[in-house]
């Protein structure tokens, strides 16, 4: 009777439970350390890494089907980005309460110019760890250098547009140029080398513009830096076009088949939410406790929860499955990156609004405060609309209505206390979450039908 039971079911008494294969003893004369199958190399963390027949590029690159989750080193970069975005929020909120009208209006532009380089470095680091094996020491050094560069940039944020511009620009330029130059020698014969080679002229152009911005100050520096970041992002979206050359056979934006990049984008959104929690909590502890500040603390926390809920229901939850099923991973990857950048910028703007109102809960709100408190959630919802299109190939009317409502209430809220703006935005977000729950009630979970 025992012989009639399949071997993989025997250990569980007939249940379909797989058991690990029996470990083979190494041949005579070999030890456990020097007996490995061909093409397998040891991993510093106790696993194994795959290499392709001694080829240098295959030794550094990892097989796309092996990329599943972020490793601990990538999560370390996430922690640094939380600190960096918190610095952006603090820097922008400081200008929003300035007596200078021009400084208040300029603050939101500063938010974009300071946030985008930090987020762009994070995204490009995520793509590096998706293409390359993060267990390799060279890749680990690159990831750590990226984290340190973001840290140095964030330390310069309070004076980025006055006297410490080089401390913000130089790490960005070094990372943008240095990482491809380090990786290219290991990619001889691999199509990815051509992709990096095409990107170098555009990176050099952006670097020159970025460094030139340090010769100016204030709004002029912000405009020049914004141009440099736009060159980086737009050229990457267009695959770094070079005249009279064909497109490379690989794409920097193509999503992998084992959910690594989708999960990293989900973590990027959680970074934005985590920064908001950090900023709200830190600002609240520094203010005198009052009914208004206590109420705003509750509103802020509930709004963060609602942003989380709106993102993950349902598109954010099944993003990986949608990207795995898409027929055009390049287009889907580009659209996914754009949607998440928009949502994170919306969360950062929302955090700026919370911090500003916590410091000035009474009186008359400034128009720039309303842009942060209402425009932040609106920008988040717009990014979420784009994500809905990626995952389900449809327009989310509930979110369109919510954006319209945020715009409509802006006029009467100008005559209300500052606390009213985040409260109104919170109720609109709650309406979206309740509408989502009503839409899902009594129906099976939706499956993705990607647009690309």
Order of alpha helices (4+ residues) and beta strands (2+ residues): alpha-beta-beta-alpha-alpha-alpha-alpha-alpha-alpha-alpha-alpha-alpha-alpha-alpha-alpha-alpha-alpha-alpha
